[in-house]
Amino acid sequence: MDRSLYIAMSGAKQTMLAQTSNTNNLANTQTTGFKSDFEQFRSMPVFGPGHPTRVYTMTERPGSDLTNGPIQMTGRDLDIAINGEGWIAIEDKEGKEAYTKAGDLRVTREGFLQTGRGEPVLGEDGPILIPDADKIDIGSDGTISIVPAGETAITVVNVARIKLVNPNADDLEKLNDGLMHLKKGVEPPEADARVGVISGALEGSNVNAVNALVEMIELSKHYELQVKVMKTADENSAVSTKLLQMA
C-alpha cells in the first residue's frame, strides 16, 4: 500500500473520531449539567526502516470543559443547581462515588433520592432515603427538610444533607457514563461546607451550539480533503502500474 494512502486514510479515520466527539457535544446542548468534551489532533511519526520522515494523525481527548453552564430557574422543589464551584455526589452503577452537576432530582416509590437518570444521591451516610412527606425542601447548604405525611405545615423535620464536594479538577475524569470520576488512586473528598446550591433551579449544558456547529463543518471539510488525497494516491498508483506495464 502506498504510504501516502495510508497516512491519508489514518487522517480520515481520526477526523471521524473527532467528529463523533463533537456530535456528542452538539447532541447534549439541552442536557442538564452536561460538560462538553475537548478533542485535539496530534501528529505521530511513523517509525520503521529508515528515517521517520512521515507522520500520521492521532485524535486525543485531553479532557472535559468543566466551566459552569447557565442557571435556569424552574421553581420545582427538587431541582437544584450548584452555586459556583462544586459537585453533587452520587453513586454510579458499580456502587462507587461519582459526581454530577445534574440536579434534576426525584424520589422513588421506595423513598430514595435519585438524579433524573436514576443515580442514587449520596448524603453523609450513603444513599439518601426520604420518609413519606407532604412537602420536601432543599436548603442552600444541601439540607433536606420535609413536612411528614399527615402533619401540619409547621412540623418540619431535617432528614438528610446532600453530599456536596469540590475536588481538585486535576483529580477528575469524565468516563463513558457521562459522570465525573476520581482518577485511580485518589481518595473520595469529604463534604465541603463552602459548596452551596440554588433551589428551584438547574444548571444547563455548557456546550456552545454555534461553536460546535462551526467545528462540525470544519471537520467535514478536513475529512473531504483526506478522501481527496486518498483518491489522488489511488489514481497515481494506477498510472504508475500502467507505465510499468508499458516498459
URKAMO-V792872 format. One record per backbone hydrogen bond with DSSP energy under -0.5 kcal/mol. NH is the residue of the N-H (numbers start at 1). CO is the residue of the C=O. Records with the same first field share a line. If there is no record, write none. Layout:
NH=CO + CO
//
This chain:
6=2
7=3
8=4
9=5
10=6
11=7
12=8
13=9
14=10
15=11
16=12
17=13
18=14
19=15
20=16
21=17
22=18
23=19
24=20
25=21
26=22
27=23
28=24 + 25
29=26
31=28
33=203
34=31
38=63
40=60
42=58
44=56
46=54
47=45
53=51
56=44
58=42
60=40
62=60
65=36
66=64
70=205
72=202
73=71
74=200
75=200
79=76
80=103
81=198
83=196
84=82
87=165
88=100
89=87 + 163
90=98
91=120
92=96
95=92
98=90
99=180
100=88
103=101
105=78 + 103
106=114
108=112
111=108
113=128
114=106 + 112
115=119
118=115
121=113
122=89
123=126
124=161
126=123
128=121
130=111
134=147
135=147
137=145
139=137 + 143
142=139
144=160
145=137 + 143
146=157
147=135
148=146
149=132
151=148
155=152
156=154
157=146
159=144 + 157
160=144
162=142
163=122
164=162
165=87
171=168
172=169
173=181
175=173 + 179
178=175
180=99
181=173
183=171
186=183
192=164
193=191
195=192
196=83
197=140
198=81
199=197
200=79
201=79 + 198
202=72
204=70 + 202
206=34
209=207
212=208
213=209
214=210
215=211
216=212
217=213
218=214
219=215
220=216
221=217
222=218
223=219
224=220
225=221
226=222
227=223
228=224
229=225
230=226
231=227
232=228
233=229
234=230
235=231
236=232
237=233
238=234
239=235
240=236
241=237
242=238
243=239
244=240
245=241
246=242
247=243
//
